[in-house]
């Protein structure tokens, strides 16, 4: 089992016991806009997903990790997706489930652990994130973690009958000589 430990949080691989947490998070309609979800997920489908969560990132082209607090309670998820080993890049997504756990440094610590893993272990050259213009908390987080705004995709996401702009952020690994 993959475990990445920080000062206040741990990132770990998905486990069978995460089914209920995953079910609640994936079916939270308030985050469907950013996750691209259109329909609810059944527990059966998520159970099958968990059974395959052990697949290597090179097979699955994604890696989903659970963000746990000091008490080993699952409080969020952080993902590498669209993994491309040839071009040495991947997308990053993060969600902290409960608003009470947000704005306490958890997202920054989780993102730093994931960036370190992606650059040092997976030898990626760059990470990117797609963030809606109105998502000020995510914009603040990714800019704080040295992701650079490189463009705006106009009318990119259709939600509730309107089109919204999405910002593309990149973080390119620093080369050490």
trRosetta pair geometry for C-beta under 8 A, 3 or more apart (Angstrom, degrees):
i j d omega theta_ij theta_ji phi_ij phi_ji
1 12 6.4 15 159 -168 111 99
1 13 4.9 -137 -157 34 78 123
1 15 7.5 4 -125 -77 133 104
2 11 7.8 -30 125 117 96 89
2 12 6.7 159 92 -152 63 48
2 13 4.6 101 43 -47 86 104
2 65 7.2 -85 99 -106 118 111
3 10 6.1 -16 -166 -176 94 112
3 11 7.1 154 -157 84 43 56
3 12 4.8 -3 -106 -104 76 88
3 13 7.5 -76 -62 -2 60 80
4 10 6.8 154 79 -164 50 60
4 11 4.2 -1 55 55 104 105
4 12 7.5 -162 25 -69 63 47
4 65 7.3 0 25 -163 114 156
4 113 4.6 133 137 175 129 121
4 114 7.6 142 80 -72 165 50
4 116 7.9 152 -159 74 133 110
4 117 5.8 -69 -94 -61 148 132
5 10 5.0 -18 -107 -111 68 88
5 11 7.9 -142 -65 28 30 66
5 113 7.9 -179 69 -124 12 137
6 9 5.0 16 52 58 118 72
6 10 6.9 -161 24 -80 74 40
6 11 7.8 62 -13 -10 102 88
6 109 4.6 127 154 175 164 113
6 110 7.5 -108 -9 -74 150 43
6 112 7.3 97 -110 76 132 108
6 113 5.3 -98 -58 -62 112 126
7 109 6.8 -110 42 -133 86 137
8 69 7.2 -30 158 -149 81 66
8 70 6.2 -60 -161 -55 60 98
8 105 6.9 70 47 101 151 113
8 106 7.0 -103 105 -98 120 69
8 109 5.9 -164 52 -36 98 178
9 67 5.7 -11 -176 -170 134 87
9 68 6.3 146 -163 74 75 48
9 69 6.1 -47 -107 -107 77 38
9 70 7.6 -79 -84 -51 41 58
9 75 7.8 -97 -125 46 116 123
9 106 5.7 101 -55 -143 143 80
9 109 5.2 132 29 105 117 129
9 110 5.9 -46 100 -68 152 85
9 113 7.6 -126 88 -9 103 147
10 67 7.8 149 77 -157 44 43
10 68 4.7 -20 62 61 92 105
10 72 7.2 -10 41 -108 133 66
11 65 4.3 29 -178 152 102 138
11 66 7.0 152 -154 72 53 44
11 67 6.0 -24 -98 -97 73 59
11 68 7.6 173 -87 17 23 81
11 78 6.4 -55 -123 47 123 124
11 110 6.2 119 -71 -140 111 83
11 113 5.4 172 -3 114 130 140
11 114 6.7 139 -90 -67 169 83
11 117 7.9 -102 78 -22 147 151
12 15 7.6 -6 126 -25 115 107
12 65 6.4 141 62 -163 21 90
12 66 5.4 -27 64 58 78 96
12 68 6.2 7 12 -4 111 125
13 53 6.8 140 176 137 94 111
13 54 7.4 54 176 -102 140 60
13 65 6.6 -57 -89 -117 34 73
13 66 7.4 12 106 12 14 95
14 18 5.2 -108 -156 49 78 152
14 22 7.4 43 -141 -68 122 135
14 50 5.8 -130 140 -129 123 81
14 53 4.1 -70 66 172 124 160
14 64 5.9 26 -38 95 121 103
14 65 7.6 -136 -39 -118 72 28
14 66 6.0 121 -90 -33 57 106
15 18 5.3 114 59 -12 65 102
15 50 7.6 17 129 -164 17 116
15 66 7.7 -58 10 0 84 147
16 19 6.4 -9 176 -31 53 106
16 50 5.9 117 -104 147 50 138
18 21 5.0 -64 -162 50 67 114
18 22 5.3 69 138 -27 90 106
18 50 6.8 170 67 -114 97 128
18 66 5.9 -127 -111 -80 142 143
18 74 6.1 119 -122 -77 94 162
19 22 5.9 -61 -145 40 24 109
19 23 6.1 29 156 -24 64 109
19 43 6.4 58 173 -155 113 93
19 46 6.0 128 -146 117 77 115
19 47 6.0 17 -121 -87 126 76
19 50 6.2 -68 -82 -30 83 158
20 23 5.5 -51 -144 33 30 116
20 24 6.5 29 157 -17 63 104
21 24 6.0 -56 -151 36 29 108
21 25 6.3 21 155 -13 64 112
21 66 7.6 62 105 -131 147 123
21 74 4.6 17 -144 93 167 144
21 97 7.5 -90 -166 -71 92 159
22 25 5.8 -60 -143 42 29 108
22 26 5.8 20 164 -13 68 114
22 46 5.3 162 113 -169 122 133
22 49 7.7 -159 158 84 151 128
22 50 7.2 -175 21 -66 164 111
22 77 7.9 75 -107 -68 77 138
23 26 6.3 -57 -135 42 21 103
23 27 6.1 -3 168 3 59 119
23 41 6.9 -140 -128 91 60 104
23 43 5.5 -5 -100 -95 135 80
23 46 5.6 -156 -78 39 77 167
24 27 6.4 -77 -144 50 20 96
24 28 6.5 40 154 -49 62 99
24 97 7.3 51 108 -150 112 132
25 28 5.7 -39 -152 1 31 118
25 31 7.5 -24 -176 51 70 147
25 77 6.5 118 154 -7 163 124
25 95 6.7 132 -164 106 119 138
25 97 5.6 -84 -95 -104 104 108
26 35 7.8 -158 -134 149 61 164
26 37 6.9 157 -172 -104 72 154
26 40 7.9 105 122 -159 89 56
26 41 4.5 -15 126 25 133 137
26 46 6.6 -179 31 -92 154 127
27 40 5.0 35 -123 -140 101 92
27 41 6.0 -125 -63 39 89 81
28 31 5.1 40 97 20 106 103
28 32 7.6 -166 97 -37 56 77
28 97 7.7 167 -32 -144 160 81
29 32 5.2 -25 -152 -10 50 123
31 34 5.7 -56 -170 45 71 102
31 35 5.5 55 136 -13 90 114
31 37 7.7 51 102 24 74 124
31 95 6.1 48 -150 -129 155 139
32 35 5.8 -71 -134 51 32 100
32 36 7.6 -108 179 61 61 10
32 37 4.2 -96 -134 67 85 97
32 38 7.2 125 -174 -75 121 26
33 132 7.2 3 136 -46 113 154
33 157 6.9 84 -178 160 84 136
33 159 4.7 35 -129 -120 109 145
34 93 8.0 150 145 -147 103 111
34 95 7.9 150 93 -85 130 110
34 132 6.4 -105 -95 -10 92 116
34 135 6.9 76 -92 -80 132 148
35 93 7.6 92 -110 -172 73 147
35 95 7.7 -13 -70 -54 113 142
37 41 7.8 -71 -145 -33 128 100
41 45 5.3 -123 -168 78 85 125
41 46 5.4 84 145 -52 123 103
42 45 4.7 98 57 6 84 100
42 46 7.0 -156 92 0 46 86
43 46 5.7 -59 -146 45 34 109
43 47 6.0 43 152 -29 68 104
44 47 5.6 -50 -146 30 29 115
44 48 6.7 28 154 -16 61 102
45 48 5.8 -54 -155 35 33 109
45 49 6.5 37 146 -22 65 105
46 49 5.1 -48 -147 34 38 119
46 50 6.4 42 152 -21 67 100
47 50 5.7 -51 -150 34 32 112
47 51 6.6 37 148 -24 62 103
48 51 5.5 -49 -151 30 35 117
48 52 6.8 16 155 -4 64 106
49 52 6.2 -73 -157 46 31 98
49 53 6.5 55 144 -56 66 93
50 53 5.1 -25 -147 -10 40 124
52 55 5.5 3 172 -20 79 115
52 60 7.4 141 146 -98 101 121
53 64 6.8 -74 -141 57 107 106
55 59 4.6 -109 178 84 107 123
55 60 4.1 119 101 -47 123 112
56 59 4.7 88 61 7 83 102
56 60 6.9 169 79 4 39 91
57 60 6.1 -64 -126 54 30 93
57 61 7.1 80 178 -103 60 10
57 62 6.9 -134 -137 79 76 15
57 63 4.6 -28 -95 -55 111 110
57 80 6.8 9 -138 85 130 128
57 83 5.5 -178 170 -122 99 176
57 122 7.0 -45 85 -111 154 127
58 61 7.8 24 -164 -71 18 51
58 83 7.6 -110 -94 121 37 136
58 85 6.3 19 -119 -45 90 143
60 63 7.3 120 80 -68 123 54
60 83 7.9 62 91 31 68 133
61 81 7.5 47 130 -163 80 52
61 82 6.9 2 159 -126 105 14
61 83 4.6 -168 -164 50 55 94
61 84 7.8 33 -147 -67 101 49
62 79 6.4 -11 -172 -171 103 105
62 80 6.2 174 -154 93 52 65
62 81 4.5 8 -117 -113 106 64
62 82 7.5 45 -84 -10 89 34
62 83 6.0 -167 -72 -7 37 109
63 79 6.7 160 84 -155 52 57
63 80 4.4 21 45 45 96 104
63 83 7.2 69 -8 -56 90 139
64 77 5.9 -12 -170 -169 98 115
64 78 7.7 156 -154 81 53 38
64 79 4.8 -17 -103 -102 71 91
65 77 7.0 148 79 -158 45 63
65 78 5.3 -20 64 64 97 86
65 79 7.4 177 21 -83 69 41
65 114 7.2 -170 39 -94 140 106
66 74 5.0 -55 -174 -124 121 105
66 76 7.6 144 -165 84 53 42
66 77 6.2 -39 -107 -102 48 69
67 74 7.2 98 70 -156 52 60
67 75 5.5 -68 102 67 96 81
67 76 3.9 -5 48 67 126 90
67 77 6.5 -139 3 -70 91 16
67 78 5.8 80 -51 -14 107 102
67 94 7.9 55 -37 -153 141 96
67 96 7.0 -59 76 -103 148 75
67 106 6.6 97 163 170 137 107
67 110 4.8 -28 -110 -104 126 140
68 72 5.1 -1 174 -147 135 41
68 73 6.2 146 -154 65 79 30
68 74 5.7 -45 -94 -88 78 46
68 75 6.7 125 -125 9 27 86
69 72 7.3 -79 69 -10 59 13
69 73 5.1 -7 38 54 104 89
69 75 5.3 66 -35 -20 99 134
69 101 7.3 -115 -69 -131 124 125
69 106 7.5 -46 -94 -115 85 126
74 97 7.8 57 130 -4 83 141
75 96 6.1 -2 141 -153 93 81
75 97 5.9 -143 -178 30 47 101
75 98 6.6 -75 -153 27 86 100
75 101 4.7 -168 -175 -158 129 170
75 106 6.7 -66 104 -170 137 154
76 94 6.8 32 158 -178 129 79
76 95 5.4 -168 -155 98 95 55
76 96 4.0 -51 -80 -108 138 48
76 97 5.4 -157 -85 -14 62 76
76 101 7.1 -156 -36 107 110 139
76 106 7.0 125 12 139 140 126
76 107 7.7 -55 112 -88 174 74
76 110 7.0 -73 86 -68 128 171
77 93 7.9 5 111 109 95 94
77 94 7.2 -173 95 -144 54 46
77 95 5.5 13 51 52 85 93
78 92 7.3 -12 -174 -167 90 89
78 93 7.1 173 -154 90 46 53
78 94 4.6 0 -110 -107 83 86
78 95 7.9 -172 -76 25 50 54
78 110 5.0 -179 -47 158 147 119
78 111 7.0 -161 -135 -80 140 55
78 114 5.3 -125 142 -60 137 145
79 91 7.8 5 111 102 97 85
79 92 6.9 154 83 -155 62 42
79 93 4.4 1 52 55 109 96
79 94 7.4 -161 21 -70 69 47
80 83 5.8 57 138 -74 106 104
80 90 4.3 14 -171 149 100 145
80 91 7.1 137 -163 72 49 50
80 92 6.4 -23 -102 -96 58 64
80 114 7.0 179 -55 -172 97 115
80 118 6.4 157 -98 -95 136 117
80 122 8.0 141 -158 -22 171 171
80 127 7.8 -86 -121 -126 94 108
81 90 6.6 135 58 -176 28 92
81 91 4.7 -34 68 68 83 106
81 92 7.8 169 23 -80 79 17
81 93 6.3 16 3 1 122 113
82 89 7.9 -24 116 115 96 88
82 90 6.1 149 80 -149 69 57
82 91 4.4 54 39 2 116 111
83 90 4.5 -3 -101 -103 64 112
84 87 4.5 5 120 44 123 99
84 88 7.3 -54 97 3 79 16
84 89 5.3 3 55 59 105 78
84 90 6.8 179 18 -76 67 60
85 88 6.7 25 -163 -80 36 51
87 125 7.5 -97 152 40 58 124
88 123 6.7 -71 -137 121 115 75
88 124 5.0 157 175 -146 77 50
88 125 3.8 76 110 -1 122 98
88 126 7.0 90 112 20 83 68
89 124 6.1 111 -97 -165 28 107
89 125 6.2 -49 -66 61 77 87
89 126 4.7 -10 -110 71 100 85
89 127 6.9 172 -156 -87 72 30
89 128 6.7 25 -179 -5 116 103
90 118 6.4 -129 45 -140 125 128
90 122 7.8 -4 -8 125 136 156
90 124 6.0 -71 7 -120 99 151
90 127 5.9 -20 69 -118 74 75
90 128 7.7 -171 98 29 33 74
91 127 7.3 108 -134 -168 16 70
91 128 5.5 -46 -108 75 64 83
91 129 6.7 118 -164 -95 76 42
91 130 7.0 -16 -148 -4 123 95
92 111 7.2 76 170 -134 143 92
92 114 6.7 124 -132 123 119 140
92 127 5.1 37 -29 176 119 118
92 128 7.0 173 13 77 85 31
92 129 4.9 -47 65 -79 93 95
93 129 7.3 145 -80 -131 48 89
94 107 5.9 114 138 -143 143 94
94 110 6.3 135 -136 103 130 128
94 111 6.2 -60 -55 -74 157 95
94 138 7.7 161 63 -123 98 101
94 141 7.6 -113 70 128 140 153
96 101 5.1 -143 173 98 118 106
96 102 5.0 152 86 -81 138 81
96 106 5.8 100 -108 94 137 129
96 107 5.8 -89 -36 -67 125 97
97 101 7.1 39 57 40 69 134
98 101 4.8 81 72 5 91 103
98 102 7.6 -154 100 -17 51 86
99 102 5.4 -48 -153 18 45 120
101 104 6.4 -89 -174 28 45 128
101 106 5.7 -6 162 9 93 162
102 106 7.3 -96 -109 45 33 117
102 107 7.1 26 -136 -27 71 120
102 137 6.9 -4 -179 -166 129 148
103 137 7.3 -86 -66 -136 92 116
105 108 5.3 -59 -157 45 58 114
105 109 5.7 56 148 -23 84 106
106 109 6.0 -60 -148 38 27 107
106 110 6.2 24 157 -16 65 110
107 110 5.8 -57 -144 39 28 109
107 111 6.0 25 158 -17 65 110
107 141 5.0 -51 125 -131 132 140
108 111 5.8 -56 -142 39 27 109
108 112 6.2 29 157 -20 64 107
108 141 6.3 -143 -72 -147 74 87
108 144 6.2 -56 -107 108 117 129
108 145 6.2 -174 -136 -69 76 105
109 112 5.8 -53 -146 35 29 112
109 113 6.5 30 155 -18 63 105
110 113 5.8 -55 -150 36 30 111
110 114 6.3 26 154 -16 65 108
111 114 5.7 -56 -145 40 32 110
111 115 6.2 34 155 -21 66 106
111 141 6.6 139 -18 163 156 108
111 142 7.6 -145 -152 -98 158 60
111 145 5.0 -60 119 -101 134 164
112 115 5.7 -52 -144 36 30 111
112 116 6.3 32 156 -19 64 106
112 145 6.5 -143 -69 -131 74 112
113 116 5.9 -55 -149 36 28 112
113 117 6.4 28 153 -17 63 108
114 117 5.6 -56 -148 39 32 112
114 118 6.1 31 155 -20 67 108
115 118 5.7 -55 -142 38 29 110
115 119 6.1 14 164 -7 66 112
115 127 6.4 -109 -114 7 82 154
115 145 7.0 177 -32 174 149 121
115 171 6.6 -41 -128 108 124 152
116 119 6.3 -65 -142 45 23 100
116 120 5.6 -6 173 7 65 122
117 120 6.6 -65 -122 51 17 91
117 121 5.0 -24 -165 25 61 123
117 122 6.8 50 142 -5 69 100
118 121 7.3 -22 -69 51 9 84
118 122 5.1 -36 -149 44 45 124
118 124 4.6 -31 164 28 90 133
118 127 5.8 61 118 -68 161 122
119 122 7.4 8 -31 57 11 82
119 123 7.3 38 -176 -119 35 21
119 124 5.8 -79 -90 58 47 82
119 173 4.6 149 -132 -110 117 119
120 123 7.7 -16 164 -72 12 51
124 127 6.5 70 122 -58 142 79
124 173 6.8 151 100 -40 66 128
125 172 6.6 -13 154 -149 75 78
125 173 5.6 -114 -155 20 37 113
126 170 5.7 -6 -175 -169 123 103
126 171 6.4 163 -154 82 71 48
126 172 4.6 -27 -98 -103 103 64
126 173 6.6 -122 -72 -8 50 78
127 147 7.6 -78 92 -106 98 107
127 170 7.2 154 83 -155 46 55
127 171 4.9 -4 57 54 94 99
128 147 8.0 120 -133 -151 40 117
128 168 6.4 -11 -171 -171 117 87
128 169 6.3 156 -158 86 63 55
128 170 4.8 -24 -100 -99 87 71
128 171 7.6 -174 -80 19 41 66
129 138 7.6 -152 154 168 136 113
129 142 5.4 -130 58 -114 151 147
129 147 6.1 -4 24 -162 118 161
129 168 7.7 155 80 -155 46 44
129 169 4.6 -9 57 60 92 108
130 153 7.6 -14 -142 19 107 134
130 156 7.9 -129 -169 132 121 151
130 166 5.2 13 -177 167 95 125
130 167 7.4 157 -156 77 47 46
130 168 6.0 -18 -102 -100 70 64
130 169 7.8 -165 -73 23 24 78
131 135 5.2 -123 -178 69 92 126
131 138 4.7 -167 -136 113 125 124
131 139 5.7 160 131 -73 148 71
131 142 6.5 -147 -37 10 149 148
131 166 6.7 150 73 -163 29 75
131 167 5.0 -24 67 60 86 96
131 169 6.4 22 6 -6 115 117
132 135 4.5 95 64 -12 87 107
132 138 7.9 77 43 53 71 136
132 157 6.3 -63 -97 36 104 149
132 164 5.6 6 -145 138 107 133
132 165 7.4 116 -155 86 60 52
132 166 5.6 -48 -94 -105 49 74
132 167 7.6 69 162 13 4 82
133 152 7.3 37 -79 -139 112 115
133 164 6.7 -151 27 176 99 93
133 165 4.6 39 -27 79 129 100
133 166 7.0 -119 -29 -92 76 24
133 167 6.0 112 -84 -30 65 100
134 164 7.0 -65 2 -156 111 130
135 138 4.3 2 138 31 117 115
135 139 6.1 139 96 -22 73 88
136 139 5.5 -55 -143 38 33 114
136 140 6.1 36 157 -21 67 105
137 140 5.8 -54 -150 35 28 112
137 141 6.4 29 152 -20 63 107
138 141 5.5 -51 -145 36 35 114
138 142 6.2 24 162 -11 69 107
139 142 6.4 -61 -144 42 25 101
139 143 6.1 20 160 -13 64 113
139 167 6.9 55 -105 51 104 150
140 143 6.1 -62 -144 42 24 107
140 144 6.0 28 157 -23 63 111
141 144 5.8 -61 -150 35 25 113
141 145 6.4 8 157 -6 63 112
142 145 5.7 -61 -144 47 33 104
142 147 4.0 -42 170 45 93 137
142 169 4.9 70 149 125 141 172
143 146 7.7 52 -178 -72 33 16
143 147 6.3 -82 -79 61 33 80
143 149 7.4 -10 -91 -35 101 97
143 169 7.7 -115 -67 -125 63 138
145 171 7.2 -48 123 -82 92 147
146 171 6.0 87 105 -124 82 111
147 169 4.0 49 149 162 120 122
147 170 6.5 158 -162 75 82 17
147 171 4.5 -70 -101 -54 69 99
148 169 6.4 152 71 -156 32 73
148 170 5.7 -29 59 64 87 74
148 171 7.0 135 7 -87 77 52
148 172 8.0 -26 22 5 122 90
149 152 8.0 11 -179 -57 108 80
149 167 5.7 -43 -135 -176 101 121
149 168 7.5 108 -157 78 56 51
149 169 5.7 -41 -91 -98 49 78
150 168 5.4 -59 65 101 90 98
150 169 6.8 133 8 -124 86 25
150 170 5.1 17 -15 9 138 111
151 167 7.4 162 91 -155 43 56
151 168 4.7 5 62 45 88 115
152 165 5.4 4 -180 -179 107 121
152 166 7.3 154 -160 79 60 38
152 167 5.5 -32 -103 -101 73 65
152 168 7.3 -156 -81 12 24 80
153 156 3.8 57 116 -70 111 136
153 165 6.6 159 79 -160 53 65
153 166 4.7 -12 57 63 106 91
153 167 7.7 -163 17 -80 76 16
153 168 6.4 81 -25 -34 100 104
154 165 5.6 -27 -119 -108 42 96
155 158 7.9 26 177 -72 77 76
155 163 3.6 17 -148 150 83 140
155 164 7.3 102 -127 44 36 17
155 165 6.8 -12 -37 -77 32 63
156 163 7.4 123 29 -175 29 95
156 164 6.9 -55 54 88 73 61
156 165 6.3 71 11 -144 98 33
156 166 4.1 -76 64 15 144 111
157 163 7.0 141 75 -157 42 58
157 164 4.7 -28 68 61 96 98
157 166 5.6 93 -16 -50 108 118
158 161 7.8 1 -178 -124 91 7
158 162 7.3 173 -150 88 61 28
158 163 5.4 -34 -95 -95 69 68
158 164 7.7 168 -90 14 21 78
159 162 6.5 -29 70 64 64 75
159 164 5.9 -10 27 -2 110 124
